[in-house]
Amino acid sequence: QVQMMESGGGLVQPGGSLRLSCTASGLTFVDHIMAWFRQTPGKEREWVSSISWYGDSTYYKESLKDRFSISRDNAKNTLYLQMNSLKPEDTAMYYCAAMSDFSGRPGSVDYWGKGTLVTISS
């Protein structure tokens, strides 16, 4: 049974940083492109970033690329998202995803995590 568990969310003041983690089990982690999505109430889930199987290629939503950094540790079956200079508009539920392509489409996700809530507020 595949399980993906995010952690690291919380309440942070604007300008602060957070590091999200996602630990996977029940799948061959290195066989999957990994990604982060986020969603706010009433809006569609949006793609944030993707990373290739061995981490040599990374992709970002254009508006986030200067503040967010994705990485992975295949030995630990763990995906990370470092988020800096956080803004109130970054407030969302963040989900990790195992994918088979770089489309960034939710329909191309093989497995989802349950999400971790990030709140940016003073």
Disulfide bonds with the S-S distance in Angstrom:
Cys22-Cys96 2.02
